Amino acid sequence: MGGAQGWLADKASPFRIAAIVRDLPYRNWTLYIGLLLCLTVQPEASAQRKRPATPYYPEAGNWEKRTPESQGLNAARLQEAIRFAQENEAKAPRNLREAHYQGFGKEPFGDAIGPFKDRGEPTGLIIKGGYIVAEWGNPEEVNLTYSVSKSFLSTVVGLAWQQGLIRRLEDRVHPYMAPIIPYTLAPAVNKADLLDQPEVLEPFASPHNQKITWDHLLRQTSDWEGTLWGKPDWADRPQGEATSWRTRPRNEPGSVYKYNDVRVNVLALAATNLWRRPLPLVLKEKVMDPIGASGSWRWLGYENSWIVLDGQPVQVVSGGAHWGGGMFISALDQARFGYLTLRRGRWKEQQLLSEAWMAHALTPTSANTGYGVMNYFLNTDKKQFPSAPESAFAHLGAGTNMVYVDRENDLIIVARWIENSALDGLIARVLQSLQP
């Protein structure tokens, strides 16, 4: 009888079973009853076998740790991956203000206008199947995360789209914008000296900027023109001859990708105007509290990025921390956000980020086939991380700060203060630890 049931489970359809029953001799009741049991019971048993296990989600303040072996990893190879990360510590100074003036600070208008904090030692986490299987450094230490801040910025824009504050991501931003009133203390100068300075910011008023959509800003393809918080758009990572920086023809929005934090900060300003609330409060309520993040993270702006919003002074956050500020966060909280994106926006019973938003965030454009919305670096054609699956992606920022997300292997790697050139080597070693 067991053999008959096994054969039926693998080979027979309900129609086949019915045909067999029809042709059975009347006297063969045992086999007849067995076939009926297969017909009625087997589909339920098959469904139970196929039903996926409920993913583990860590509670606030308690992320369960398990041995590498329990999650199918080779502990010795995993330790080799950790040694590799520690041996490839970022060469830039741990004093991040000093590091700024050795790098971005040498650009035009490169002076720091946001806070910095000395960074800690190389730090990281490896999470397999939702459980912490390895860590190094101090995962609870709050550090600057640089351009990983962009992933939080795109998240609050995605939430605005989910809630209907943005009707379509392809909508032009200009019609959504109210006048922006900068907040400044009364200057100790004659007001006549400020006669020609605008009292209202209209960042999307020029003919070129009026064509820019939310999606152009999210994908860094807007080529927005202007100056914000004292930083001209052309001064961030300027290209070509200096004589062309201010006079070059503008690219049609959507046609050319350019990594540019002035334009990222324009999106932060537009999103603040849209929500009519400080973006850190939106992020805390909609994402960070539901995923159990600690209370130690802070999202900061610049000393001059203040506006008057509904009668209250509000600081507009930095979307990329190019001149200081941005997201100050622990590796553990970074991992929680990465785990949320691994689970396609779901946390326990809540779909915090819609499946439609996650699909959009992970879809590239022809302008850059390795980039979704900020700051989802895709592994299209395995160009970003040759050792990783093509479906993997990462939230990346200077430092280097990396949150590597790998659904194929149910894996998260957080690595902080590692040389950018060592990222694929670290990923390769962790993936090798998955092999028997």
Legacy VTK file of the C-alpha trace (Angstrom):
# vtk DataFile Version 3.0
C-alpha trace
ASCII
DATASET POLYDATA
POINTS 436 float
0.000 0.000 0.000
2.832 2.416 0.854
4.295 1.804 -2.587
0.994 2.628 -4.261
0.658 5.877 -2.325
4.242 6.908 -3.155
3.693 6.200 -6.845
0.487 8.194 -6.843
2.011 11.146 -5.013
4.729 11.454 -7.634
2.974 10.401 -10.848
-0.816 10.437 -10.722
-3.256 13.237 -11.255
-6.806 13.066 -9.801
-8.063 12.216 -13.301
-5.599 9.328 -13.596
-6.689 7.998 -10.186
-10.329 8.167 -11.225
-9.562 6.185 -14.373
-7.701 3.527 -12.376
-10.556 3.220 -9.871
-13.080 2.844 -12.707
-11.224 -0.155 -14.123
-10.565 -1.981 -10.805
-12.126 -5.411 -10.198
-15.003 -5.178 -7.731
-13.278 -7.546 -5.296
-10.123 -5.368 -4.833
-11.516 -3.189 -2.015
-8.185 -2.668 -0.200
-6.521 -1.042 -3.141
-9.723 0.860 -3.972
-9.863 2.420 -0.487
-6.158 3.211 -0.610
-6.570 5.060 -3.875
-9.397 7.135 -2.430
-7.228 8.033 0.571
-4.470 9.174 -1.776
-6.961 11.296 -3.682
-8.283 13.079 -0.570
-5.311 13.134 1.811
-2.260 13.459 -0.408
-2.839 17.022 -1.665
-3.013 18.324 1.932
0.188 16.491 2.849
1.871 17.886 -0.272
0.767 21.418 0.620
2.257 20.999 4.082
5.564 19.953 2.562
5.604 22.977 0.238
4.479 25.547 2.794
7.521 27.754 3.589
8.684 28.133 7.140
7.824 31.447 8.816
10.934 33.659 8.725
12.526 34.642 12.001
12.302 38.349 12.892
14.364 39.669 15.815
12.576 41.387 18.658
13.601 44.885 19.714
16.800 44.727 21.745
17.285 41.012 21.183
18.712 39.527 17.997
19.170 35.798 18.445
22.626 34.372 17.770
23.293 30.890 16.450
26.403 28.937 15.628
27.582 29.016 12.029
27.243 25.230 11.841
23.570 25.351 12.795
22.926 27.556 9.739
25.035 25.501 7.361
28.252 27.553 7.444
31.828 26.451 7.946
33.041 28.259 11.066
36.724 28.218 10.110
36.046 29.726 6.683
33.794 32.326 8.271
36.587 33.359 10.624
38.866 33.731 7.626
36.317 36.121 6.095
36.290 38.174 9.293
40.109 38.302 9.394
40.049 39.496 5.791
37.652 42.336 6.686
39.765 43.397 9.659
43.020 43.266 7.683
41.500 45.478 4.982
40.517 48.360 7.239
39.861 51.613 5.411
43.050 53.629 5.022
41.381 57.013 5.607
41.879 58.532 9.081
39.487 57.529 11.847
39.082 61.256 12.475
36.349 61.738 9.867
36.622 65.525 9.736
40.273 65.102 8.847
39.307 62.425 6.319
36.802 64.851 4.787
39.435 67.496 4.118
41.707 64.891 2.572
38.952 63.984 0.109
35.670 65.772 -0.610
36.843 68.847 1.274
39.270 69.642 -1.548
36.403 70.184 -3.989
35.001 73.679 -4.705
32.879 74.851 -1.762
34.019 71.711 0.049
33.895 73.111 3.593
32.111 70.909 6.128
28.718 72.238 7.235
27.465 69.176 9.129
28.745 67.272 12.157
31.332 64.503 12.034
32.215 61.896 14.647
35.426 59.931 14.931
34.731 56.434 13.639
35.365 53.179 15.425
37.257 50.038 14.502
36.331 47.788 11.565
32.952 46.326 12.427
30.498 43.927 10.901
27.783 41.303 11.173
26.902 38.196 9.214
23.260 37.141 9.363
22.106 33.822 7.883
18.494 32.738 7.883
17.714 35.769 10.050
20.143 34.801 12.840
23.459 36.420 13.737
26.162 33.836 13.057
29.237 36.073 13.318
30.267 39.593 14.289
33.396 41.658 14.733
34.283 45.062 16.121
31.539 46.873 18.031
28.180 46.464 16.253
26.401 48.675 18.813
28.641 51.700 18.235
26.921 54.589 16.433
28.934 55.892 13.486
28.406 57.991 10.385
27.052 55.900 7.541
27.583 58.368 4.674
25.642 57.468 1.516
23.742 54.607 3.093
21.692 57.612 4.258
20.336 57.717 0.706
18.567 54.381 1.213
16.665 55.866 4.139
15.820 58.944 2.070
14.421 56.914 -0.814
12.452 54.903 1.753
10.548 57.937 3.062
9.831 58.973 -0.540
8.557 55.456 -1.229
6.334 55.693 1.821
4.921 58.978 0.525
4.078 57.212 -2.733
2.457 54.314 -0.857
0.265 56.735 1.095
-0.791 58.678 -1.970
1.132 61.855 -1.155
2.802 61.254 -4.522
0.299 60.060 -7.113
2.851 58.735 -9.599
6.624 58.589 -9.324
6.703 59.830 -12.907
4.965 63.057 -11.843
6.945 66.276 -12.082
8.072 67.503 -8.654
7.392 71.192 -9.360
3.567 71.084 -8.954
3.944 69.425 -5.534
6.170 72.162 -4.133
5.062 74.988 -1.857
7.304 78.039 -1.366
10.285 77.157 0.841
11.100 79.793 3.461
14.670 79.496 4.782
14.953 79.826 8.550
17.747 82.132 9.643
18.395 84.322 12.621
17.948 87.993 11.828
21.227 89.052 10.172
23.160 91.870 11.799
23.381 93.790 8.523
21.446 96.466 6.712
18.462 94.765 4.994
19.089 96.853 1.904
22.288 94.849 1.399
20.107 91.740 0.950
17.711 93.359 -1.503
18.688 91.128 -4.445
18.743 87.887 -2.461
15.594 85.741 -2.736
13.558 85.288 0.412
11.812 82.179 -0.938
13.436 79.044 -2.328
11.889 77.644 -5.498
14.198 74.766 -6.392
12.131 73.506 -9.347
11.192 76.809 -10.993
13.700 76.930 -13.865
12.591 75.540 -17.251
15.010 72.614 -16.922
14.122 71.816 -13.307
10.396 71.924 -14.031
10.813 68.770 -16.134
12.296 66.744 -13.257
10.187 63.935 -11.807
10.351 62.182 -8.460
11.796 59.152 -10.206
14.562 61.217 -11.805
15.632 62.404 -8.359
15.377 58.904 -6.875
17.615 57.468 -9.590
20.119 60.367 -9.711
19.338 61.112 -13.345
17.763 64.580 -12.911
20.756 66.836 -13.709
19.069 69.381 -11.400
20.664 72.827 -11.664
21.102 75.270 -8.829
22.602 75.860 -5.414
21.341 74.453 -2.118
22.700 75.024 1.382
25.618 76.952 -0.125
26.679 74.112 -2.452
26.324 74.548 -6.249
25.357 71.367 -8.083
28.480 71.561 -10.285
30.813 71.639 -7.258
30.108 68.047 -6.176
32.542 65.666 -7.882
33.094 68.121 -10.770
33.998 66.602 -14.134
35.842 67.924 -17.154
37.543 71.286 -17.487
36.809 73.877 -14.793
35.805 76.379 -17.468
32.830 74.153 -18.399
31.487 73.457 -14.899
28.942 76.293 -14.943
28.207 76.568 -18.634
27.837 73.003 -19.976
24.508 72.085 -21.640
22.067 70.324 -19.337
21.223 66.680 -19.929
17.585 65.812 -20.461
16.213 64.501 -17.123
16.334 60.714 -17.051
19.024 60.349 -19.707
22.292 60.503 -17.732
23.229 59.136 -14.284
25.416 61.317 -12.067
26.151 60.646 -8.421
25.615 64.068 -6.851
24.762 64.894 -3.245
23.483 68.412 -3.937
20.680 66.800 -5.935
20.179 64.196 -3.234
19.694 67.020 -0.742
17.173 68.631 -3.101
15.151 65.414 -2.846
15.398 65.566 0.958
14.068 69.139 0.834
11.206 68.154 -1.519
10.282 65.160 0.675
10.254 67.312 3.815
7.976 69.779 2.061
5.723 66.898 0.995
5.429 65.240 4.419
5.245 68.607 6.250
7.213 66.886 9.021
10.900 66.280 9.784
11.936 63.169 7.871
13.545 61.478 10.921
10.102 61.432 12.595
8.547 59.842 9.500
11.280 57.201 9.341
11.032 56.462 13.066
7.268 56.004 13.021
6.923 54.128 9.732
10.050 51.955 9.695
12.575 52.069 12.520
10.188 51.499 15.432
8.285 48.673 13.681
11.538 46.818 12.877
12.753 47.145 16.467
15.659 49.503 15.824
17.362 50.985 18.861
16.875 54.563 20.000
20.511 55.436 19.289
20.297 56.420 15.604
20.061 60.047 14.504
19.501 61.550 11.058
21.116 64.986 10.884
21.254 67.906 8.488
23.533 70.894 8.063
24.012 73.975 10.200
22.262 76.035 7.491
19.640 73.525 6.225
16.758 74.985 8.232
13.373 76.039 6.864
10.141 77.438 8.289
7.508 74.718 7.956
3.967 75.503 9.077
5.308 78.110 11.492
8.004 75.839 12.993
11.756 75.728 12.330
12.634 72.338 10.835
16.035 71.004 9.866
16.161 69.342 6.456
18.366 66.250 6.764
21.368 65.467 4.630
20.613 62.719 2.153
24.210 61.755 1.541
26.436 63.228 4.286
28.867 64.567 1.690
29.669 67.586 3.866
28.864 66.011 7.256
25.613 65.016 8.901
23.456 62.267 7.447
22.551 59.046 9.228
24.427 58.228 12.439
23.593 54.586 13.195
24.906 51.301 14.591
25.765 48.246 12.522
22.961 46.375 14.296
20.364 48.924 13.191
21.838 48.944 9.680
21.374 45.175 9.664
17.723 45.494 10.660
17.079 47.815 7.740
18.981 45.488 5.413
16.941 42.553 6.704
13.740 44.477 5.965
14.845 44.868 2.342
15.895 41.200 2.229
12.318 40.286 3.197
11.017 42.601 0.442
9.661 45.214 2.830
7.885 42.802 5.180
8.405 42.656 8.946
6.408 39.986 10.751
2.743 40.580 9.815
3.311 44.065 8.398
4.194 44.985 4.823
6.038 48.174 5.776
7.425 48.806 2.298
5.077 47.674 -0.418
6.060 44.931 -2.824
5.493 47.417 -5.641
7.975 49.837 -4.066
10.589 47.129 -3.546
10.214 45.987 -7.141
10.690 49.574 -8.298
13.706 50.094 -6.037
15.399 47.032 -7.547
14.667 47.871 -11.181
17.528 49.570 -13.052
17.307 52.096 -15.869
19.191 52.359 -19.129
21.063 55.343 -17.683
22.713 53.010 -15.145
21.932 49.309 -15.306
23.642 48.725 -11.962
21.527 51.152 -9.947
17.913 51.109 -8.812
16.625 53.927 -6.656
19.099 55.471 -4.259
20.972 53.708 -2.764
20.289 50.240 -4.144
23.430 49.113 -5.967
22.437 46.179 -8.144
24.628 43.283 -9.247
23.442 43.312 -12.852
25.682 41.044 -14.951
27.681 40.512 -11.725
29.552 43.765 -12.335
29.303 45.154 -8.794
30.225 41.941 -6.977
31.587 39.269 -9.359
31.531 36.613 -6.622
27.875 37.153 -5.687
24.613 36.097 -7.312
23.284 38.501 -9.909
20.159 38.965 -7.771
22.147 40.364 -4.827
22.240 44.095 -4.081
23.786 46.422 -1.522
23.252 49.703 0.271
26.653 51.386 -0.046
28.306 54.473 1.380
31.772 55.929 1.826
33.902 54.524 4.565
33.251 51.959 3.136
29.858 51.187 4.702
28.133 48.188 3.127
24.864 46.399 3.791
24.972 43.404 1.427
21.598 41.736 0.766
21.431 38.256 -0.770
17.984 36.644 -0.989
19.309 33.648 -2.888
21.421 32.677 0.124
19.177 34.283 2.782
22.188 36.312 3.828
23.027 39.786 5.142
26.568 41.119 5.518
27.171 44.452 7.235
30.741 45.682 6.879
31.983 49.033 8.120
35.313 50.783 7.595
36.648 48.388 4.967
38.477 49.299 1.777
36.088 49.454 -1.139
38.399 47.216 -3.184
37.998 44.453 -0.556
34.193 44.216 -0.643
33.974 41.441 -3.216
36.750 39.540 -1.453
34.785 39.609 1.783
31.585 38.495 0.068
33.434 35.701 -1.736
34.862 34.365 1.520
31.508 34.430 3.284
29.866 32.622 0.367
32.656 30.027 0.372
31.829 29.318 4.007
28.381 28.154 2.834
29.967 25.303 0.900
30.411 21.908 2.585
LINES 1 437
436 0 1 2 3 4 5 6 7 8 9 10 11 12 13 14 15 16 17 18 19 20 21 22 23 24 25 26 27 28 29 30 31 32 33 34 35 36 37 38 39 40 41 42 43 44 45 46 47 48 49 50 51 52 53 54 55 56 57 58 59 60 61 62 63 64 65 66 67 68 69 70 71 72 73 74 75 76 77 78 79 80 81 82 83 84 85 86 87 88 89 90 91 92 93 94 95 96 97 98 99 100 101 102 103 104 105 106 107 108 109 110 111 112 113 114 115 116 117 118 119 120 121 122 123 124 125 126 127 128 129 130 131 132 133 134 135 136 137 138 139 140 141 142 143 144 145 146 147 148 149 150 151 152 153 154 155 156 157 158 159 160 161 162 163 164 165 166 167 168 169 170 171 172 173 174 175 176 177 178 179 180 181 182 183 184 185 186 187 188 189 190 191 192 193 194 195 196 197 198 199 200 201 202 203 204 205 206 207 208 209 210 211 212 213 214 215 216 217 218 219 220 221 222 223 224 225 226 227 228 229 230 231 232 233 234 235 236 237 238 239 240 241 242 243 244 245 246 247 248 249 250 251 252 253 254 255 256 257 258 259 260 261 262 263 264 265 266 267 268 269 270 271 272 273 274 275 276 277 278 279 280 281 282 283 284 285 286 287 288 289 290 291 292 293 294 295 296 297 298 299 300 301 302 303 304 305 306 307 308 309 310 311 312 313 314 315 316 317 318 319 320 321 322 323 324 325 326 327 328 329 330 331 332 333 334 335 336 337 338 339 340 341 342 343 344 345 346 347 348 349 350 351 352 353 354 355 356 357 358 359 360 361 362 363 364 365 366 367 368 369 370 371 372 373 374 375 376 377 378 379 380 381 382 383 384 385 386 387 388 389 390 391 392 393 394 395 396 397 398 399 400 401 402 403 404 405 406 407 408 409 410 411 412 413 414 415 416 417 418 419 420 421 422 423 424 425 426 427 428 429 430 431 432 433 434 435
